[in-house]
Amino acid sequence: MDSQKIDQFIAMNSKFFPTDKISTIREKLESIPEYKYSVIQSLNYKDPTTLLIISIFLGYLGIDRFMLGQIGLGVVKLLTFGGCGIWSIVDWCIITKMTKEHNYNELMKYI
């Protein structure tokens, strides 16, 4: 694939992925065929900042876990009201990293 398109993709979407995985993403994008680029461009990546805000205000209901596709943990978090608040506080610290890893894993499915 064209390096200009790769640079553009990374510049526009780097906030959605872990910084240590950007070089891996670049290598993978160089080897994919041109027709997959439009599919990758149209993927809906979750914004880590948005999920942090949701986790702060609605984390005790497990909504942040539901949005990351972790249905079982979301139900447990809902039933325990965020582990009596402790689990919610822990999630505030790690939700952005979890979101970026989720986005990276979604991208790797299509590459």
MODELLER restraints for C-alpha pairs under 7 A, 6 or more apart:
rsr = mdl.restraints
at = mdl.atoms
rsr.add(forms.Gaussian(group=physical.xy_distance, feature=features.Distance(at['CA:1:A'], at['CA:29:A']), mean=6.85, stdev=0.5))
rsr.add(forms.Gaussian(group=physical.xy_distance, feature=features.Distance(at['CA:1:A'], at['CA:30:A']), mean=5.18, stdev=0.5))
rsr.add(forms.Gaussian(group=physical.xy_distance, feature=features.Distance(at['CA:1:A'], at['CA:31:A']), mean=6.67, stdev=0.5))
rsr.add(forms.Gaussian(group=physical.xy_distance, feature=features.Distance(at['CA:1:A'], at['CA:32:A']), mean=6.43, stdev=0.5))
rsr.add(forms.Gaussian(group=physical.xy_distance, feature=features.Distance(at['CA:1:A'], at['CA:33:A']), mean=6.30, stdev=0.5))
rsr.add(forms.Gaussian(group=physical.xy_distance, feature=features.Distance(at['CA:1:A'], at['CA:34:A']), mean=5.68, stdev=0.5))
rsr.add(forms.Gaussian(group=physical.xy_distance, feature=features.Distance(at['CA:6:A'], at['CA:26:A']), mean=6.76, stdev=0.5))
rsr.add(forms.Gaussian(group=physical.xy_distance, feature=features.Distance(at['CA:6:A'], at['CA:29:A']), mean=6.67, stdev=0.5))
rsr.add(forms.Gaussian(group=physical.xy_distance, feature=features.Distance(at['CA:16:A'], at['CA:45:A']), mean=6.69, stdev=0.5))
rsr.add(forms.Gaussian(group=physical.xy_distance, feature=features.Distance(at['CA:16:A'], at['CA:47:A']), mean=6.22, stdev=0.5))
rsr.add(forms.Gaussian(group=physical.xy_distance, feature=features.Distance(at['CA:16:A'], at['CA:48:A']), mean=6.76, stdev=0.5))
rsr.add(forms.Gaussian(group=physical.xy_distance, feature=features.Distance(at['CA:16:A'], at['CA:100:A']), mean=5.37, stdev=0.5))
rsr.add(forms.Gaussian(group=physical.xy_distance, feature=features.Distance(at['CA:16:A'], at['CA:103:A']), mean=6.45, stdev=0.5))
rsr.add(forms.Gaussian(group=physical.xy_distance, feature=features.Distance(at['CA:17:A'], at['CA:100:A']), mean=4.53, stdev=0.5))
rsr.add(forms.Gaussian(group=physical.xy_distance, feature=features.Distance(at['CA:17:A'], at['CA:101:A']), mean=6.61, stdev=0.5))
rsr.add(forms.Gaussian(group=physical.xy_distance, feature=features.Distance(at['CA:17:A'], at['CA:103:A']), mean=6.26, stdev=0.5))
rsr.add(forms.Gaussian(group=physical.xy_distance, feature=features.Distance(at['CA:17:A'], at['CA:104:A']), mean=5.72, stdev=0.5))
rsr.add(forms.Gaussian(group=physical.xy_distance, feature=features.Distance(at['CA:18:A'], at['CA:100:A']), mean=5.49, stdev=0.5))
rsr.add(forms.Gaussian(group=physical.xy_distance, feature=features.Distance(at['CA:18:A'], at['CA:101:A']), mean=6.55, stdev=0.5))
rsr.add(forms.Gaussian(group=physical.xy_distance, feature=features.Distance(at['CA:28:A'], at['CA:111:A']), mean=6.94, stdev=0.5))
rsr.add(forms.Gaussian(group=physical.xy_distance, feature=features.Distance(at['CA:32:A'], at['CA:111:A']), mean=6.77, stdev=0.5))
rsr.add(forms.Gaussian(group=physical.xy_distance, feature=features.Distance(at['CA:40:A'], at['CA:110:A']), mean=6.95, stdev=0.5))
rsr.add(forms.Gaussian(group=physical.xy_distance, feature=features.Distance(at['CA:45:A'], at['CA:103:A']), mean=5.76, stdev=0.5))
rsr.add(forms.Gaussian(group=physical.xy_distance, feature=features.Distance(at['CA:46:A'], at['CA:99:A']), mean=6.70, stdev=0.5))
rsr.add(forms.Gaussian(group=physical.xy_distance, feature=features.Distance(at['CA:46:A'], at['CA:103:A']), mean=6.63, stdev=0.5))
rsr.add(forms.Gaussian(group=physical.xy_distance, feature=features.Distance(at['CA:48:A'], at['CA:96:A']), mean=4.72, stdev=0.5))
rsr.add(forms.Gaussian(group=physical.xy_distance, feature=features.Distance(at['CA:48:A'], at['CA:99:A']), mean=5.52, stdev=0.5))
rsr.add(forms.Gaussian(group=physical.xy_distance, feature=features.Distance(at['CA:48:A'], at['CA:100:A']), mean=6.64, stdev=0.5))
rsr.add(forms.Gaussian(group=physical.xy_distance, feature=features.Distance(at['CA:49:A'], at['CA:96:A']), mean=6.85, stdev=0.5))
rsr.add(forms.Gaussian(group=physical.xy_distance, feature=features.Distance(at['CA:51:A'], at['CA:64:A']), mean=6.29, stdev=0.5))
rsr.add(forms.Gaussian(group=physical.xy_distance, feature=features.Distance(at['CA:52:A'], at['CA:92:A']), mean=6.40, stdev=0.5))
rsr.add(forms.Gaussian(group=physical.xy_distance, feature=features.Distance(at['CA:52:A'], at['CA:95:A']), mean=6.10, stdev=0.5))
rsr.add(forms.Gaussian(group=physical.xy_distance, feature=features.Distance(at['CA:52:A'], at['CA:96:A']), mean=6.35, stdev=0.5))
rsr.add(forms.Gaussian(group=physical.xy_distance, feature=features.Distance(at['CA:54:A'], at['CA:64:A']), mean=6.33, stdev=0.5))
rsr.add(forms.Gaussian(group=physical.xy_distance, feature=features.Distance(at['CA:55:A'], at['CA:64:A']), mean=5.38, stdev=0.5))
rsr.add(forms.Gaussian(group=physical.xy_distance, feature=features.Distance(at['CA:55:A'], at['CA:92:A']), mean=6.29, stdev=0.5))
rsr.add(forms.Gaussian(group=physical.xy_distance, feature=features.Distance(at['CA:56:A'], at['CA:92:A']), mean=6.41, stdev=0.5))
rsr.add(forms.Gaussian(group=physical.xy_distance, feature=features.Distance(at['CA:59:A'], at['CA:82:A']), mean=6.70, stdev=0.5))
rsr.add(forms.Gaussian(group=physical.xy_distance, feature=features.Distance(at['CA:59:A'], at['CA:88:A']), mean=5.63, stdev=0.5))
rsr.add(forms.Gaussian(group=physical.xy_distance, feature=features.Distance(at['CA:60:A'], at['CA:77:A']), mean=6.57, stdev=0.5))
rsr.add(forms.Gaussian(group=physical.xy_distance, feature=features.Distance(at['CA:60:A'], at['CA:78:A']), mean=6.40, stdev=0.5))
rsr.add(forms.Gaussian(group=physical.xy_distance, feature=features.Distance(at['CA:60:A'], at['CA:81:A']), mean=4.86, stdev=0.5))
rsr.add(forms.Gaussian(group=physical.xy_distance, feature=features.Distance(at['CA:60:A'], at['CA:82:A']), mean=4.05, stdev=0.5))
rsr.add(forms.Gaussian(group=physical.xy_distance, feature=features.Distance(at['CA:60:A'], at['CA:85:A']), mean=6.55, stdev=0.5))
rsr.add(forms.Gaussian(group=physical.xy_distance, feature=features.Distance(at['CA:60:A'], at['CA:88:A']), mean=5.66, stdev=0.5))
rsr.add(forms.Gaussian(group=physical.xy_distance, feature=features.Distance(at['CA:61:A'], at['CA:77:A']), mean=6.32, stdev=0.5))
rsr.add(forms.Gaussian(group=physical.xy_distance, feature=features.Distance(at['CA:61:A'], at['CA:78:A']), mean=4.37, stdev=0.5))
rsr.add(forms.Gaussian(group=physical.xy_distance, feature=features.Distance(at['CA:61:A'], at['CA:81:A']), mean=5.94, stdev=0.5))
rsr.add(forms.Gaussian(group=physical.xy_distance, feature=features.Distance(at['CA:61:A'], at['CA:82:A']), mean=6.49, stdev=0.5))
rsr.add(forms.Gaussian(group=physical.xy_distance, feature=features.Distance(at['CA:62:A'], at['CA:74:A']), mean=4.37, stdev=0.5))
rsr.add(forms.Gaussian(group=physical.xy_distance, feature=features.Distance(at['CA:62:A'], at['CA:75:A']), mean=6.63, stdev=0.5))
rsr.add(forms.Gaussian(group=physical.xy_distance, feature=features.Distance(at['CA:62:A'], at['CA:77:A']), mean=5.00, stdev=0.5))
rsr.add(forms.Gaussian(group=physical.xy_distance, feature=features.Distance(at['CA:62:A'], at['CA:78:A']), mean=5.00, stdev=0.5))
rsr.add(forms.Gaussian(group=physical.xy_distance, feature=features.Distance(at['CA:62:A'], at['CA:82:A']), mean=6.79, stdev=0.5))
rsr.add(forms.Gaussian(group=physical.xy_distance, feature=features.Distance(at['CA:63:A'], at['CA:74:A']), mean=6.51, stdev=0.5))
rsr.add(forms.Gaussian(group=physical.xy_distance, feature=features.Distance(at['CA:65:A'], at['CA:71:A']), mean=6.69, stdev=0.5))
rsr.add(forms.Gaussian(group=physical.xy_distance, feature=features.Distance(at['CA:65:A'], at['CA:73:A']), mean=6.48, stdev=0.5))
rsr.add(forms.Gaussian(group=physical.xy_distance, feature=features.Distance(at['CA:65:A'], at['CA:74:A']), mean=4.87, stdev=0.5))
rsr.add(forms.Gaussian(group=physical.xy_distance, feature=features.Distance(at['CA:66:A'], at['CA:74:A']), mean=5.28, stdev=0.5))
rsr.add(forms.Gaussian(group=physical.xy_distance, feature=features.Distance(at['CA:68:A'], at['CA:99:A']), mean=6.99, stdev=0.5))
rsr.add(forms.Gaussian(group=physical.xy_distance, feature=features.Distance(at['CA:68:A'], at['CA:102:A']), mean=6.91, stdev=0.5))
rsr.add(forms.Gaussian(group=physical.xy_distance, feature=features.Distance(at['CA:77:A'], at['CA:83:A']), mean=6.17, stdev=0.5))
rsr.add(forms.Gaussian(group=physical.xy_distance, feature=features.Distance(at['CA:82:A'], at['CA:88:A']), mean=4.99, stdev=0.5))
